[in-house]
């Protein structure tokens, strides 16, 4: 058996090679590029050490994109958990037409973020945008919704929440349907009040759903790219850039491959750190619950 | 049916009584649930209106200045014709090739890699398994900066295989994760019996494990397929020649063009989304199962 199991291990070699060649090596390569002054395609490269990182700390646009990345990540995640859980409770209740709601709310999560960004662009656009059309019925003057930095960030969060709340809803719904009705009956017989039922039965059973839904939304939000490209392209000015969209602009638009590499390394370290911390927090929380 | 048959022979007075009961039941249902249905209507509006707007826009000529919420006067099809004259067919072809290749490679390599990770639990394999899981968190753009110069070096820019390799690299961990959970739930005795009968590692995998993987393979195919169809970021970096454009890049080119042809853009977006929407509506069960399986750890 032991020999067979050892031979089994050969089966993951191709997958491992793939990841080494197309994930691990490029990641190392990005780190190497981050130490260069290079335009991304010429053969002329100069080694500049950590100069790109020093420039990053002094770059105000970097800090704006970093703040926005946190807003897109943590902000969207918070709303998605609250709304996703409420929608799951709603769809889980005995109500006519709940399947329609489930279908339509989950639909955008299956679509390309780019296209969802564009269809919402038609909504918030200044000239002929649907929202301006609606407020004109009530006699208001058209508003340039995405013309102001903080409002553009808020709208991007809204679109991201709109798109992916359906995913949270589906995950929470699966969690709710896993709770056996017998638990609730037993608790009622024992005379537990609704607060106790929520705390001792619903919450612990939902815990795995909370963990995975939060991780999904958080990582998705911190990586957010498509929607920003579609809706504002990082504007007005640089006010709505995330680190991802800023990196792409620096790489292709400004041809600063070295600086883009430094941003890439920063995003990598930041997301790994956040997922490690959140994972640890969730594990500790799970231990306390059980 | 049964109920109706029994009700029919009853006297006038009784049947009106039943009707009255039913009516009052309906009234009390609405008294309790009216706000839920109001909420349903609001949600439908919130989610359907953006789709409605883009459909309406795609049927209006560029000269049409009517509000976006109003229906078109005539069924104007030029936008759709223009989209296909402008190379949408080619973009769909490109996307289909890339999607099929990525799905095939991820299914084959994914179930192979998952087999030892599910069956041979030792310290080394736990580490390998955690590495695969960790790759899921790595942001694509950090890797793309390095991938671009790697691909430029080995001639992978503007090729199908360049994009396919990168997409497989990002997507493989999810497929391994799904297969690993699924194989763990298959009774171990099955493959042990095969070994005792003298089957080798590969024979056992091929004859015992593989035939049972159908349900999880459906999940992997749907998740991967939809993900690649919608892929934008890697394609943006790797495919820069317009005849290599995938569907998302083609749609994007409409919006970034100087003459703002929003009708054409809307038509392009609809053509690009339609395959996924149709699949979603028919295979919704599997789409939902896929999301749940990939989220909740088994």
HADDOCK unambig.tbl for C-alpha pairs under 7 A between the chains (distance, minus, plus):
assign (segid A and resid 4 and name CA) (segid B and resid 201 and name CA) 6.27 0.50 0.50
assign (segid A and resid 5 and name CA) (segid B and resid 120 and name CA) 5.77 0.50 0.50
assign (segid A and resid 8 and name CA) (segid B and resid 116 and name CA) 5.36 0.50 0.50
assign (segid A and resid 8 and name CA) (segid B and resid 201 and name CA) 6.33 0.50 0.50
assign (segid A and resid 9 and name CA) (segid B and resid 116 and name CA) 5.39 0.50 0.50
assign (segid A and resid 11 and name CA) (segid B and resid 112 and name CA) 5.33 0.50 0.50
assign (segid A and resid 11 and name CA) (segid B and resid 113 and name CA) 5.27 0.50 0.50
assign (segid A and resid 11 and name CA) (segid B and resid 116 and name CA) 6.76 0.50 0.50
assign (segid A and resid 12 and name CA) (segid B and resid 112 and name CA) 6.26 0.50 0.50
assign (segid A and resid 12 and name CA) (segid B and resid 113 and name CA) 3.80 0.50 0.50
assign (segid A and resid 14 and name CA) (segid B and resid 109 and name CA) 6.82 0.50 0.50
assign (segid A and resid 15 and name CA) (segid B and resid 109 and name CA) 5.77 0.50 0.50
assign (segid A and resid 15 and name CA) (segid B and resid 113 and name CA) 6.33 0.50 0.50
assign (segid A and resid 18 and name CA) (segid B and resid 169 and name CA) 6.11 0.50 0.50
assign (segid A and resid 19 and name CA) (segid B and resid 169 and name CA) 5.39 0.50 0.50
assign (segid A and resid 22 and name CA) (segid B and resid 147 and name CA) 6.99 0.50 0.50
assign (segid A and resid 22 and name CA) (segid B and resid 166 and name CA) 5.95 0.50 0.50
assign (segid A and resid 22 and name CA) (segid B and resid 169 and name CA) 5.63 0.50 0.50
assign (segid A and resid 23 and name CA) (segid B and resid 143 and name CA) 6.27 0.50 0.50
assign (segid A and resid 23 and name CA) (segid B and resid 169 and name CA) 6.15 0.50 0.50
assign (segid A and resid 26 and name CA) (segid B and resid 143 and name CA) 5.42 0.50 0.50
assign (segid A and resid 26 and name CA) (segid B and resid 146 and name CA) 4.18 0.50 0.50
assign (segid A and resid 26 and name CA) (segid B and resid 147 and name CA) 4.96 0.50 0.50
assign (segid A and resid 27 and name CA) (segid B and resid 142 and name CA) 6.54 0.50 0.50
assign (segid A and resid 27 and name CA) (segid B and resid 143 and name CA) 4.90 0.50 0.50
assign (segid A and resid 27 and name CA) (segid B and resid 146 and name CA) 5.92 0.50 0.50
assign (segid A and resid 29 and name CA) (segid B and resid 146 and name CA) 4.80 0.50 0.50
assign (segid A and resid 30 and name CA) (segid B and resid 142 and name CA) 6.82 0.50 0.50
assign (segid A and resid 30 and name CA) (segid B and resid 143 and name CA) 6.64 0.50 0.50
assign (segid A and resid 30 and name CA) (segid B and resid 145 and name CA) 5.58 0.50 0.50
assign (segid A and resid 30 and name CA) (segid B and resid 146 and name CA) 4.25 0.50 0.50
assign (segid A and resid 101 and name CA) (segid B and resid 40 and name CA) 6.84 0.50 0.50
assign (segid A and resid 101 and name CA) (segid B and resid 44 and name CA) 7.00 0.50 0.50
assign (segid A and resid 104 and name CA) (segid B and resid 47 and name CA) 6.57 0.50 0.50
assign (segid A and resid 105 and name CA) (segid B and resid 47 and name CA) 6.46 0.50 0.50
assign (segid A and resid 111 and name CA) (segid B and resid 230 and name CA) 6.65 0.50 0.50
assign (segid A and resid 111 and name CA) (segid B and resid 273 and name CA) 6.96 0.50 0.50
assign (segid A and resid 112 and name CA) (segid B and resid 230 and name CA) 4.47 0.50 0.50
assign (segid A and resid 115 and name CA) (segid B and resid 269 and name CA) 6.36 0.50 0.50
assign (segid A and resid 119 and name CA) (segid B and resid 50 and name CA) 6.01 0.50 0.50
assign (segid A and resid 119 and name CA) (segid B and resid 54 and name CA) 6.40 0.50 0.50
assign (segid A and resid 120 and name CA) (segid B and resid 50 and name CA) 6.49 0.50 0.50
assign (segid A and resid 123 and name CA) (segid B and resid 50 and name CA) 6.99 0.50 0.50
assign (segid A and resid 128 and name CA) (segid B and resid 67 and name CA) 6.80 0.50 0.50
assign (segid A and resid 130 and name CA) (segid B and resid 68 and name CA) 6.32 0.50 0.50
assign (segid A and resid 130 and name CA) (segid B and resid 69 and name CA) 6.97 0.50 0.50
assign (segid A and resid 170 and name CA) (segid B and resid 288 and name CA) 6.90 0.50 0.50
assign (segid A and resid 171 and name CA) (segid B and resid 292 and name CA) 5.65 0.50 0.50
assign (segid A and resid 174 and name CA) (segid B and resid 292 and name CA) 6.91 0.50 0.50
assign (segid A and resid 208 and name CA) (segid B and resid 296 and name CA) 6.50 0.50 0.50
assign (segid A and resid 209 and name CA) (segid B and resid 296 and name CA) 6.44 0.50 0.50
assign (segid A and resid 212 and name CA) (segid B and resid 295 and name CA) 5.42 0.50 0.50
assign (segid A and resid 212 and name CA) (segid B and resid 296 and name CA) 6.14 0.50 0.50
assign (segid A and resid 219 and name CA) (segid B and resid 137 and name CA) 6.93 0.50 0.50
assign (segid A and resid 223 and name CA) (segid B and resid 139 and name CA) 6.26 0.50 0.50
assign (segid A and resid 244 and name CA) (segid B and resid 141 and name CA) 6.52 0.50 0.50
assign (segid A and resid 261 and name CA) (segid B and resid 145 and name CA) 6.00 0.50 0.50
assign (segid A and resid 264 and name CA) (segid B and resid 141 and name CA) 6.27 0.50 0.50
assign (segid A and resid 264 and name CA) (segid B and resid 142 and name CA) 3.96 0.50 0.50
assign (segid A and resid 265 and name CA) (segid B and resid 142 and name CA) 5.93 0.50 0.50
assign (segid A and resid 267 and name CA) (segid B and resid 142 and name CA) 6.71 0.50 0.50
assign (segid A and resid 268 and name CA) (segid B and resid 138 and name CA) 6.25 0.50 0.50
assign (segid A and resid 268 and name CA) (segid B and resid 139 and name CA) 6.10 0.50 0.50
assign (segid A and resid 268 and name CA) (segid B and resid 142 and name CA) 6.02 0.50 0.50
assign (segid A and resid 272 and name CA) (segid B and resid 137 and name CA) 6.89 0.50 0.50
